[in-house]
């Protein structure tokens, strides 16, 4: 049995618009008033003014009376006659005729000259108030049907869908089928109109001429969409030029949503119908008979029209308007009861298969939608669909006998959402394989494909739908179609995608904006589950709307790329994509724009109006205009391409943005452009690596469960190769990408320092100070990373010599990180000279870790870290005397103790001297760039051994003293290899460039002006071996590696025995022996 679902709020009209107050409106008139579309009354409005009032005046009078009756609580069956008299007519109500019908006399000229509809409504509320006049109803007269002819158009909308070229539209068949068995002859013409583009030509006019030349037509039915309104105007003009005087009835979306506007602006139309064509067509064919537009309606015709629901009738010959409860959108009682007359189906109509419509309406709330029956759903049952298909089979037998072409059994279901009634869809899908029919395509909402738990929509395919959705349901399943035809979407297809899913966007913010009712996680789940079931799907994509930001656009395209990378064979984008949302006048998105005063964000292709009748203004929106100029540039250039699994779109987008950025002056928009370029840089590789990392994680889980490799593994590798090329080229970089370390960016605010350390090769030139904008751009670079946890290190030189710059950088970093949802932390490398209580106080307000330098006791510190200014004490002015304030601040810290070969014998005492100051975390760095002779190496080994023994003793006593070197896997020499930004914006790999050697250029990896992404620089940064090769002379590097191996051996020994208080005192003599031997 057919089903009907409804989710309308009680008492709320689904059809209304904002009416703006006209110029010259009365004082106190609100700028916007909500106005319901159409009115619940049965009225006849006659122009007796002698002025030839426009149809708009009759519509205003009818609306005023209808809204007045509604405000008075009167029903839709109250019948009135309104007579618009000449100037000076006294408004009054009379009762005339045997039916004692109320006749309202109004001054038609005054009504016409009013700048708004509200004075007439106020007047009629007073005239029709309770106790005045008598209440009369309408009785439909008996009008005998006579032989006549009705003309319909086989499929008026011209689209790029292959099934649309030759078919008879399912909607047209529904309209004309009730005429079967009546005296009305059905005449068909194959005329088509485009609904997109600036030029919207009409095709098939020669066929129309032939039809009109062969017979007289009395009624013409046209399905009207806003997209081809101008085409229908031209079509009506052509019909009149060809001599047709038939009455023209229009139905469909636009008349059903805005009947009064259509009646006012569509010349030559006789009937504007709201809702089901099955209701109107037979009634109008009977009422019209053999009359034409040059003869006024008879009284019987007027009464018959008034007795209908959902209609406005314009009688220009009789200067009158008839309204039959136009507030109602008519529905058929039971779609299963609508039997289609397929006698009009010819072989040419089924060359591409058949189209059927099995439901009307939709329960979802998409903000841009203007379909009839929004928030309502009416459908044929599964049994009713098969009964309909049975009628098609019978017609095939009549046309072809036993030689029915296979294509005849291809079925395109044109419902807006076939799965809205889940059980009906399941019943149909389950039974379809038992028939000869197979689906060409069918449309479904992501929301209806997901499983529900009560009111919660879960990101997983509904299990019952999963059971019945199989590839065998679809006509193109099993055809020998090359894989490249599935992978490349932007080409003419020789196959049909199975499921059409109205995704519209791939950004959570945009999904919310469009009121789709689900999130990206739901899209991913559905696409993944359908791909596993080998179901091809097309996603509709609206690239932009007025509020789309560049970040939204990039997010959406990146998610599109993710889906195509993971499911290249089964996930497709419907081409051509829709570049702009169209906020049609009846849509919620249009109302929102008017309410917010954002009418300038819609580009109009036309604006129909009647002077003095603002309630009938109709803006024909060509498309929304993106407010973000970056989005506008991208959409105008049609950047989207399916090359390299859509990832080339991101490359094109970056190129467009680079061109635009080059033309911008300094300012916020330029800053935004730089951020966008960094976000887009290297995006294809990042997305491919992201997919491969997920694959590795899945493989690890399968391996843990004892499962074999999945079928998707080879697909993922092939997709990565399609985007990145030969895996041998990108595999080493991917291994760096997989590291779980928190990426770090180092900035050099200044090269200057208060100290002149003996082992520091950094020249301390004056003037090498980073400016504020360079620091901000450096932070933007770091925050362009796709990783959530990031670290920014201030190095030098001594960063705190530019403390205000550092403070600004932390403020800016925190603000931008919060905006982007990043966890940004700071490291401040400092000699401690500037760490007074005030500085520590403001530093404690940031997530910062201190990396402090102290080489040991006073003698060692003064010897190896002397002050620039003679007479100043580098120990007394450093962290040693500030330890209480540092420790009291609660800031995390590490103390870096550098050991010079000339002071290696004091290393153990210096280490524990630092510990005695209360610092529990100390790292030993041996001096690089200097030669260590054999004795110094042995002294270094002995010193490490002593430190190890004493550490174990302290650990056994419960002391939480840490030698930081032991906390990570040891390397002989680990150089600082982080991406580093110098004061002038040059990017380096590591900090070896600070030595100012002839090899400085070897470390350059880029510049802030390249607007590259941090992740690219980080992944492509030079290796530790490369840094070693070019940081110091070869002999010194070899020597330093030997020293490093001593530290490595020591660390391995310590780690083998355990580290920290829990490990206790040393217990293994063998481990000590191994260390002594090393």
ROVOVO-543120 format. One record per residue (C-alpha): x negated, y, z negated. Coordinates in pm, whole numbers, padded with zeros to 5 digits, always signed. Each point is the difference from the previous one (the first is absolute). Example, Ala and Ser with C-alpha at 12.3 -4.5 7.8 and 13.67 -1.06 7.14 Angstrom:
2
-01230-00450-00780 -00137+00344+00066 
//
This chain:
1078
+00000+00000+00000 -00128+00350+00084 -00132+00205-00288 +00025+00364-00102 -00237+00157-00254 +00013+00354-00135 -00208+00207-00241 +00164+00343+00025 +00013+00207-00316 +00351+00051-00120 +00151+00321+00133 -00306+00096+00205 +00031+00079+00369 -00291-00144+00196 +00041+00262+00275 -00081+00362-00084 -00248+00274+00077 -00132+00325-00142 +00173+00309+00135 -00214+00311-00023 +00169+00327-00083 +00027+00212+00318 -00130+00353+00030 +00243+00246-00149 +00140-00255-00244 +00187+00130-00301 -00196+00094-00309 -00049-00297-00228 +00028-00249+00285 -00248-00283-00075 -00275-00038+00261 +00088-00369+00047 +00328-00179-00042 +00064-00369+00041 +00258-00060+00271 +00166-00333+00066 +00027-00115+00358 +00358-00034+00131 +00319+00008-00204 +00264-00247-00118 +00317+00128+00168 +00217-00042+00310 +00023+00332+00178 +00100+00165+00322 -00158+00338+00067 +00142+00210+00284 -00151+00317+00137 +00281+00253+00046 -00223+00306-00036 -00007+00088+00366 -00377+00047-00038 -00109-00344+00121 -00168-00089-00328 -00299-00238+00016 +00031-00359-00116 -00206+00114-00300 +00292+00212-00124 +00236-00296+00015 -00257-00213-00183 -00038+00266-00269 +00375+00018-00051 +00032-00377-00019 -00293-00027-00242 +00138+00280-00218 +00339-00170-00026 -00153-00343-00054 -00243+00114-00270 +00276+00203-00166 +00223-00307-00016 -00288-00205-00136 -00068+00261-00267 +00368-00011-00095 -00018-00378-00037 +00226-00071+00296 -00032-00322+00199 -00125-00059+00350 +00351-00082+00127 +00134+00354-00040 +00078+00144+00343 -00024+00368+00083 +00027+00216+00305 -00210+00315+00013 +00085+00279+00242 -00269+00258+00058 +00190+00311+00092 -00108+00336+00136 -00156+00274-00207 +00223+00111-00279 +00177-00333-00047 +00119-00028-00360 -00130-00320-00162 +00297-00214-00101 +00132-00355-00018 +00322-00107+00169 +00180-00329+00021 +00131-00098+00343 +00138-00297+00190 +00187-00306-00105 -00308-00127-00179 -00010+00325-00195 -00370+00030+00078 -00185+00295-00146 -00119+00257+00252 -00266+00240-00118 -00029+00329+00182 -00337+00173-00013 -00157+00304+00156 -00219-00177+00254 -00198+00311+00089 -00083+00072-00365 -00101-00361-00058 -00224+00018+00308 -00166+00320-00114 -00084-00118-00352 -00377-00066-00038 +00056-00314-00211 +00263-00271-00046 +00070+00067-00367 +00257+00284+00020 +00227-00220+00212 -00034-00284-00248 +00090+00229-00292 +00302+00128+00188 +00122-00349+00084 -00047-00124-00355 +00240+00273-00107 +00248-00062+00284 +00003-00377-00053 +00003+00001-00379 +00249-00236-00171 +00359+00113+00029 -00044+00169+00335 +00135-00173+00308 +00098-00362+00037 -00224-00299+00038 +00040-00180+00334 -00178-00305+00137 -00075-00129+00349 +00173-00292+00163 -00176-00147+00300 +00231-00001+00305 +00030-00303+00223 -00199+00069+00316 +00013-00273+00259 -00330-00105+00151 -00020+00061+00375 -00251-00112+00260 -00300+00229-00002 -00381-00017+00011 -00270+00062-00260 -00364+00059+00087 -00290-00108-00224 -00377+00003+00039 -00178-00334-00025 -00286+00120-00219 -00038+00374-00001 -00313+00027-00215 -00319-00053+00199 -00274-00149-00215 -00326-00186+00045 +00148-00324-00131 -00018-00268+00273 +00348-00130-00078 +00144+00350+00047 -00064+00028+00374 +00281-00216+00130 +00231-00087-00287 +00347+00104-00096 -00031+00156-00342 +00161-00199-00278 +00165+00320-00120 +00161+00057+00340 +00134-00356+00005 +00154+00061-00341 +00172+00314+00133 +00147-00141+00316 +00092-00348-00122 +00328+00106-00169 +00123+00103+00346 +00004-00364+00113 +00355-00098+00092 +00116+00364+00012 +00101+00189+00314 -00323+00203-00022 -00264-00088+00257 -00356+00012-00134 -00253+00165+00231 -00375-00013-00072 -00281+00223+00122 -00372-00049-00060 -00121+00348-00101 -00292+00056-00235 -00141+00290-00199 -00326+00040-00186 +00018+00095-00367 -00357+00128-00030 -00222+00254+00170 +00046+00355+00120 +00140-00119+00334 +00291-00240-00043 +00117-00095+00348 +00321-00186+00080 -00044-00314+00209 +00265-00182+00205 +00210+00292+00126 +00042-00160+00344 +00167-00299-00163 +00232+00236-00186 +00102+00174+00324 +00087-00333+00154 +00214-00097-00297 +00197+00327-00001 +00047-00010+00374 +00153-00348-00019 +00280+00064-00251 +00166+00259-00221 -00113-00009-00362 +00218+00128-00284 -00217-00050-00308 -00379+00011-00028 -00173-00136-00309 -00346+00130-00089 -00221-00104-00290 -00168+00322-00111 -00336+00024-00173 -00160+00331-00091 -00308-00108+00194 +00183+00026+00332 +00260+00266-00080 -00125+00219+00283 +00017-00299+00230 +00364-00060-00089 +00075+00369+00066 -00154-00044+00345 +00186-00327+00048 +00335+00165-00077 -00083+00285+00239 -00081-00256+00268 +00323-00189-00066 +00195+00322+00050 -00199+00089+00310 +00084-00341+00142 +00367+00078-00046 +00079-00204-00312 +00271+00158-00217 +00005-00291-00242 +00015+00050-00372 -00342-00055-00160 -00031-00170-00336 -00329+00000-00188 -00095-00220-00288 -00318-00128-00158 -00238+00146-00254 +00024+00371+00074 +00381+00022+00021 +00035-00220-00307 -00240+00209-00207 +00088+00351+00126 +00335-00009+00184 +00082+00371-00028 -00340+00102+00137 +00040-00236+00294 +00349+00132+00071 -00132+00358-00005 -00305-00052+00218 +00075-00282+00245 +00184+00157+00293 +00276-00194+00167 +00046-00258-00274 +00355-00097-00091 -00049-00240-00290 -00263-00012-00273 +00024-00334-00177 -00153-00102-00334 -00083-00366-00041 +00107-00322+00167 +00054+00020+00374 +00218-00312-00016 +00257+00212-00184 -00006+00307+00223 -00035-00133+00356 +00326-00198+00028 +00193+00271-00185 -00133+00278+00223 +00051-00202+00319 +00365-00042-00099 +00046+00364-00109 -00174+00148+00306 +00180-00219+00250 -00045+00160+00342 -00022+00358-00126 -00302+00221+00052 -00163+00303-00158 +00194+00248+00215 +00330-00091-00164 +00077+00096-00363 +00065-00276-00249 +00361-00106-00030 +00168+00009-00337 -00019-00378-00011 -00373+00010+00071 -00051+00260-00274 +00189-00209-00253 -00184-00313+00104 -00337+00171-00038 +00092+00145-00338 +00093-00346-00121 -00349-00132+00071 -00291+00016-00243 -00342+00147+00059 +00074+00209+00310 -00012+00355+00129 +00181+00058+00331 -00053+00314+00208 +00273+00092+00248 -00135+00293+00200 +00292+00001+00238 +00238+00037-00294 -00231+00230-00204 +00025-00229-00298 -00196-00225-00232 +00133-00317-00160 -00169-00156-00299 +00085-00344-00128 -00158-00030-00344 -00352+00070+00138 -00153-00042-00345 +00027-00376+00045 -00268-00205+00176 +00202-00292+00135 -00114-00358-00046 +00143-00319+00141 +00150-00221-00264 -00201-00310+00089 -00285-00017+00250 +00053-00373+00038 +00341+00087+00139 -00151+00208+00282 -00012-00234+00300 -00221+00137+00277 +00129-00001+00355 -00298-00142+00189 +00169-00004+00339 -00199+00312+00084 -00330-00181-00052 -00177-00061+00332 -00320-00192+00076 -00200+00321+00029 +00093+00089-00357 -00176-00302-00148 -00327+00002+00192 -00175+00112-00319 +00233-00185-00236 +00299+00130-00191 +00044+00261-00269 +00250-00048-00279 +00097+00219-00292 +00106-00196-00307 +00022+00266-00270 +00058+00368-00063 -00150+00230-00257 -00282-00040-00247 -00023+00005-00379 -00338+00169-00018 -00069+00368-00062 -00263+00105+00255 -00006+00378-00008 -00012+00044+00378 +00273-00248+00091 +00321+00117+00168 +00164-00329+00094 +00375-00047-00028 +00094-00175-00320 -00301+00107-00201 +00020-00162-00347 +00258-00244+00139 -00044-00333+00168 +00245-00203+00207 -00099-00315+00183 +00113-00303+00192 -00047-00320-00194 -00253-00257+00117 +00292-00207+00127 +00133+00307+00179 -00335+00055+00171 -00007-00357+00129 +00359+00035+00117 -00110+00307+00196 -00296-00188+00147 +00240-00275+00095 +00197+00252+00206 -00324+00096+00173 -00069-00364+00083 +00345-00032+00150 -00067+00307+00215 -00338-00140+00106 +00177-00314+00119 +00241+00214+00203 -00289+00188+00159 -00256-00276+00052 +00167-00335-00048 -00260-00249-00120 -00292+00211+00121 -00012+00261-00279 -00336+00185+00004 -00204-00038-00318 -00017+00375-00045 +00373+00012-00057 -00056-00155-00341 -00236+00277-00118 +00188+00201-00261 -00095+00346-00120 +00194+00088-00314 +00030+00379-00008 +00109+00036-00364 -00177+00268-00200 -00067-00261-00268 +00105-00356+00070 -00114-00126-00341 +00197+00251-00206 +00234-00287-00088 -00265-00256-00090 +00224-00306-00023 +00153+00070+00340 -00349+00030+00151 -00111-00324-00166 +00306-00186+00127 -00058+00131+00351 -00375-00075+00009 +00059-00348-00139 +00258-00089+00265 -00157+00173+00302 -00242-00284+00095 +00301-00225+00055 +00114+00227+00284 -00161+00078+00335 -00042+00365-00092 -00324+00147-00121 -00072+00348-00126 -00181+00252+00210 -00028+00227-00302 +00188+00103-00311 -00046+00291-00239 -00035-00027-00376 -00091+00229-00286 -00305-00075-00211 +00221+00045-00306 +00243-00269+00113 -00280-00244+00077 -00134+00029-00356 +00117-00208-00292 +00205+00176-00266 +00004-00063-00371 +00314+00176-00109 -00047+00356+00120 -00377-00032+00026 -00144-00039+00349 -00298-00236-00014 -00291+00014+00247 +00052-00349+00136 +00201-00159+00278 +00336-00129-00111 -00047-00379-00033 +00334-00083+00161 -00081+00217+00301 -00350-00146+00010 +00151-00347+00033 +00210+00085+00306 -00218+00260+00178 -00196-00217+00239 -00163+00072+00337 +00236-00246+00169 +00283+00254-00040 -00160+00225+00260 +00008-00023+00376 -00367+00077+00059 -00128-00256-00247 -00215-00258+00175 -00057+00203+00315 -00361-00004+00124 -00083+00360-00088 -00371+00095-00025 -00117+00109-00344 -00118+00336+00137 +00361+00083+00090 +00098-00040-00364 -00299+00191-00135 +00032+00299+00234 +00332+00168-00078 -00033+00311+00213 +00085-00157+00332 +00301-00120+00195 +00109-00329-00148 +00116-00312+00167 +00141-00126-00329 +00224+00123-00279 -00100+00042-00360 +00217-00221-00217 +00082+00229-00290 +00023+00377+00022 -00062+00151-00342 +00081+00365-00056 -00306+00077-00210 -00031+00362+00126 -00316+00069-00201 -00277-00176-00191 -00054+00252-00279 +00166-00024-00341 +00053+00375-00015 +00160+00000+00343 +00217-00302-00080 +00132+00188-00301 +00049+00314+00210 +00203-00195+00256 +00197-00178-00276 -00087-00344+00137 +00051-00172-00335 -00323-00202-00003 -00377+00046-00014 -00304-00099+00199 -00040-00307-00221 +00335-00126+00133 -00108+00058+00360 -00324-00190-00058 +00183-00290-00159 +00256-00027+00280 -00251+00034+00282 -00228-00256-00163 +00280-00250-00061 +00145+00037+00349 -00345-00038+00156 -00052-00321-00193 +00324-00122+00152 -00123+00105+00348 +00276+00258+00039 -00094+00287+00229 +00121+00335-00127 +00015+00356+00128 -00025+00287-00245 +00154+00330+00094 -00226+00292-00089 +00101+00364-00045 -00340+00164-00007 +00096+00326-00167 +00268+00208-00164 +00003+00360-00120 -00156-00091-00335 -00261-00250+00119 -00344+00099-00121 -00323-00093+00168 -00071-00231-00294 +00339-00168+00054 -00075-00045+00368 -00343-00152-00061 +00140-00226-00271 +00273-00119+00233 -00233-00070+00293 -00248-00177-00226 +00273-00227-00130 +00111-00066+00356 -00359-00104+00077 -00008-00226-00306 +00310-00183+00116 -00130-00041+00354 -00342-00114-00121 +00154-00267-00221 +00276-00107+00237 -00118+00092+00352 +00210-00259+00181 +00335+00046-00171 +00015+00360-00120 +00073+00258+00267 +00080+00367+00024 +00296+00099+00213 -00123+00218+00285 +00057+00272+00076 -00014+00115-00360 +00218+00289-00114 -00238+00296-00042 +00240+00213-00207 +00294-00068-00224 +00319+00151+00137 +00215+00147-00276 +00330-00005+00185 +00263+00242-00122 +00211-00260-00188 -00299-00160-00173 -00098+00029-00364 -00344+00122+00102 +00157+00290+00191 +00213+00093-00301 -00308-00008-00222 -00182+00239+00231 +00292+00243+00007 +00030-00014-00378 -00370+00080-00037 +00006+00270+00266 -00229-00202+00227 +00188+00036+00327 -00323+00123+00159 -00142-00352-00034 +00235-00124+00274 -00053+00067+00368 +00329+00040+00183 +00058-00094+00362 +00332+00182-00007 +00234+00177-00239 +00370-00007+00079 +00216+00263-00161 +00320+00195+00041 -00038+00366-00100 +00182+00063-00325 +00033-00369-00086 -00304-00091-00214 +00171-00318-00117 -00035-00135+00355 -00369+00081+00048 -00181-00312+00115 -00380-00005+00014 -00130-00267+00238 -00322-00099-00170 -00269-00110+00240 -00224-00107-00284 -00137+00098-00337 -00311+00217-00002 -00278-00117-00233 -00084+00277-00245 -00354-00131-00031 -00202+00134+00298 -00230-00303-00013 +00299-00229+00052 +00138+00221+00276 -00331-00014+00188 -00019-00377-00026 +00356-00064+00113 -00024+00245+00289 -00307-00181+00131 +00162-00348-00019 -00299-00148-00177 +00152-00341-00074 -00144-00292+00197 -00005-00376-00040 -00372-00017+00090 -00209-00200-00246 +00312-00108-00189 +00113+00361-00043 -00320+00101-00180 -00102+00208+00300 +00291+00227-00097 -00197+00105-00306 -00305+00075+00216 +00214+00212+00233 +00159+00176-00292 -00340+00092-00141 -00113+00134+00336 +00310+00222+00020 -00053+00127-00351 -00368+00070+00072 +00103+00219+00292 +00246+00189-00214 -00241+00040-00289 -00258+00160+00227 +00242+00288+00066 +00090+00071-00362 -00152+00277-00212 -00112-00071-00358 +00291-00053-00234 +00228-00262-00152 +00120-00136+00333 -00357-00062+00106 -00068-00175-00330 +00300-00220+00061 -00129-00078+00349 -00337-00108-00136 +00170-00233-00246 +00211-00149+00278 -00306-00064+00218 -00176-00174-00288 +00309-00213-00061 +00010-00103+00365 -00372-00056+00048 -00088-00369+00036 +00364-00093-00074 +00015-00294+00245 -00298-00170-00161 +00131+00070-00349 +00337-00155+00083 -00161-00304+00161 -00228-00049-00302 +00297+00037-00233 +00172-00281+00187 -00310-00221-00012 -00039+00057-00372 +00360-00110-00054 -00077-00306+00212 -00302-00082-00218 +00215+00030-00313 +00265-00227+00151 -00268-00252+00096 -00135+00004-00354 +00348-00065-00142 +00061-00282+00248 -00337-00150-00079 +00078+00011-00371 +00325-00180+00072 -00173-00255+00223 +00179+00122+00313 -00146+00018+00349 -00058+00312+00206 +00318+00174+00110 +00109+00048+00360 -00029+00375-00047 -00375-00013-00061 -00090-00030+00367 +00259+00264+00088 -00150+00244-00247 -00353-00055+00128 +00119+00043+00358 +00176+00323-00096 -00312+00131-00172 -00206-00084+00306 +00251+00177+00224 -00048+00316-00205 -00368-00023-00099 -00169-00215+00264 -00253-00279-00059 +00004-00103-00365 -00379-00015-00012 +00003+00378+00032 +00237+00071-00286 -00040-00291-00242 -00289+00156-00202 +00205+00316-00049 +00301-00204-00103 -00208-00163-00274 -00076+00349-00139 +00371+00084+00026 +00083-00304-00214 -00212+00123-00291 +00207+00077-00304 -00234+00274-00124 +00144+00345-00054 -00129+00216+00289 -00204+00300-00106 -00073+00329+00171 -00298+00199-00120 -00010+00377+00044 -00304+00225-00044 +00131+00329-00143 -00354+00137-00029 -00361-00108+00050 -00119+00212-00291 -00092-00136-00343 -00142+00121-00330 -00253-00287-00005 -00293-00106+00214 -00013-00377-00053 -00328-00165+00107 +00170-00277+00198 +00268+00219+00166 -00075+00086+00363 +00300+00228+00048 -00114+00353+00094 +00179+00259-00213 +00061+00268+00264 +00206+00300-00096 +00308+00066+00214 +00094-00363+00049 +00332+00032-00176 +00326-00151+00123 +00282+00247+00058 +00349-00053-00135 +00160-00094+00332 -00268-00259+00077 +00066-00162-00337 +00375-00006+00064 -00054-00153+00344 -00231-00260-00157 +00275-00095-00245 +00250-00016+00286 -00240-00235+00173 -00011-00234-00300 +00378+00010-00045 +00050-00099+00365 -00096-00351-00113 +00272-00262+00010 -00118-00131-00335 +00186+00104-00311 -00294+00019-00242 -00278+00241+00098 -00298+00166-00161 -00162+00339+00059 -00352+00055-00131 -00162+00340-00050 -00374-00042+00057 -00288+00230+00075 -00209+00181-00101 +00183+00076-00321 +00372+00031+00077 +00083+00198-00315 -00209+00289+00126 +00318+00056+00208 +00243-00080-00278 +00289+00212+00135 -00029-00175+00333 +00007-00337-00178 +00303+00102-00203 +00184+00117+00311 -00087-00327+00173 +00146-00203-00285 +00317+00212-00005 +00040-00032+00374 -00074-00372-00002 +00252-00075-00276 +00269+00205+00174 -00051-00161+00340 -00033-00350-00145 +00330+00036-00181 +00165+00121+00320 -00128-00303+00187 +00054-00254-00278 -00373-00071-00040 -00197-00087-00313 -00299+00234+00028 -00276-00004-00260 -00317+00202-00027 -00364-00065-00082 -00215+00293-00104 -00379-00055+00020 -00170+00244-00234 -00320+00061-00190 +00220+00129-00283 -00145+00350-00028 +00340+00156+00064 +00207-00241-00207 +00098+00239-00274 +00319-00049-00199 +00200+00231+00228 -00102-00195+00308 +00069-00332-00167 +00337+00135-00107 +00124+00071+00351 -00163-00312+00139 +00197-00212-00248 +00317+00112+00177 -00098-00198+00313 -00053-00369+00074 -00376+00047+00013 -00294-00218-00093 -00336+00156-00088 -00317-00138+00154 -00267+00152-00224 -00377-00003+00034 -00245-00054-00284 -00328-00184+00038 -00070-00068-00367 -00164+00165-00296 -00103+00368+00000 -00351-00065+00131 +00120-00214+00290 +00280+00240+00091 -00230+00301+00000 -00267-00186+00196 +00213-00135+00281 +00293+00247-00001 -00163+00336-00066 +00194+00327+00012 -00022+00232+00299 -00053+00290-00237 -00308-00026-00210 +00058+00007-00372 +00338-00169+00016 +00035-00347-00152 +00167-00253+00230 +00062-00236-00293 +00138+00256-00243 +00227+00153+00262 +00118-00331+00145 +00245-00263-00118 -00202-00109-00302 +00098+00304-00202 +00352+00008+00143 +00075-00363-00075 +00255+00067-00274 +00208+00228+00223 -00029-00243+00291 +00108-00298-00207 +00274+00198-00175 +00147+00106+00334 +00109-00359+00066 -00121+00021+00359 -00136-00327+00142 -00368+00020+00086 -00308-00182+00121 -00351+00111-00088 -00254-00043+00280 -00354-00059-00118 -00262+00019+00276 -00325-00187-00061 -00313+00135+00168 -00294-00240+00034 -00207+00250-00199 +00237-00041-00295 +00100-00363+00036 -00171-00108-00323 +00244+00214-00200 +00304-00141+00178 +00135-00219-00287 -00040+00274-00258 +00155+00257+00228 +00297-00230+00068 +00071-00048-00368 -00072+00363-00079 +00289+00093+00225 +00210-00265-00174 -00094+00145-00336 +00156+00330+00104 +00336-00178+00011 +00014-00066+00374 +00119-00358+00050 -00024-00017+00380 -00345+00034+00156 -00119-00084+00350 -00367-00046+00088 -00104+00125+00344 -00362-00054+00095 -00149+00290+00195 +00024-00045+00375 -00231+00147+00259 -00311-00052-00213 -00249-00288-00003 -00002-00240-00294 -00330-00179-00044 -00015-00356-00127 -00061+00099-00360 +00297+00234+00000 +00218-00276+00147 -00107-00237-00278 +00065+00270-00255 +00345+00051+00151 +00072-00374-00033 -00124-00009-00360 +00206+00303-00087 +00315-00149+00148 -00061-00323-00190 -00038+00191-00325 +00315+00199+00067 +00185-00325+00072 -00113-00160-00325 +00090+00303-00208 +00335+00033+00176 +00087-00357-00089 -00091+00062-00360 +00222+00307-00012 +00281-00185+00173 -00030-00275-00261 +00049+00271-00262 +00315+00114+00181 -00140+00317+00154 +00175+00096+00327 -00306+00131+00180 +00008-00045+00376 -00277-00007+00254 +00206+00096+00304 -00235-00180+00241 +00133-00331-00129 +00365+00072+00081 -00014-00072+00375 -00170-00242+00234 -00368+00100+00020 -00177+00121+00315 -00374+00076+00025 +00066+00359+00107 +00348+00141+00033 -00007+00347+00148 +00286+00245-00027 +00181-00083+00324 +00321+00193-00054 +00133+00241+00257 -00147+00334-00100 +00101+00353+00102 -00277+00257-00010 +00059+00365-00087 +00048+00089+00369 +00257-00272+00080 -00239-00247+00162 +00079-00363-00084 -00277-00242-00092 -00022-00366-00087 -00155-00003-00348 -00211+00278-00149 -00334-00078+00165 +00043+00315+00209 -00066+00206-00311 -00370-00086+00029 -00018+00223+00311 -00228-00241+00186 -00045-00016+00375 +00255-00283-00003 +00282+00212-00144 +00205-00024+00322 +00006-00380-00035 +00242+00038-00290 +00250+00228+00179 +00332-00176+00059 +00222+00293+00087 +00129+00343-00092 +00313+00134-00164 +00084+00175+00325 +00049-00340+00166 +00310-00046-00219 -00077-00369-00033 +00151-00232-00257 -00186-00086-00316 +00063-00371+00050 -00175+00003+00337 -00308+00170-00142 +00006-00229-00301 +00029-00321+00203 -00257+00110+00256 -00245+00144-00254 -00359-00124+00034 -00095-00319-00179 -00233-00014-00299 -00270-00148+00223 +00032+00294+00239 -00027+00248-00284 -00309-00176-00133 -00162-00001+00344 +00025+00377+00042 -00007+00144-00352 -00368-00057-00080 -00319-00103+00180 -00013-00370+00077 -00276-00087-00248 +00176+00179-00284 +00330-00168+00084 -00168-00343-00007 -00159+00086-00335 +00326+00124-00148 +00175-00318+00112 -00247-00202-00202 +00083+00207-00306 +00366-00047+00076 -00042-00376+00008 -00134+00017-00355 +00316+00178-00109 +00209-00252+00194 -00169-00292-00169 +00049+00159-00339 +00369+00065+00069 +00057-00358+00114 -00166-00130-00315 +00209+00220-00223 +00323-00077+00183 -00071-00374-00011 +00000+00019-00380 +00299+00229-00023 +00009+00369-00076 +00167+00206-00270 +00070-00061-00369 +00192-00320+00073 -00313-00162+00143 -00197+00019-00329 -00377-00046-00040 -00201-00182+00268 +00036-00373-00034 -00181-00142+00297 -00380-00017+00004 +00017-00131+00357 +00163+00318+00116 -00279+00205-00163 -00258-00219+00163 +00159+00047+00341 -00009+00376-00052 -00366-00003-00114 -00093-00210+00303 +00179+00242+00235 
//
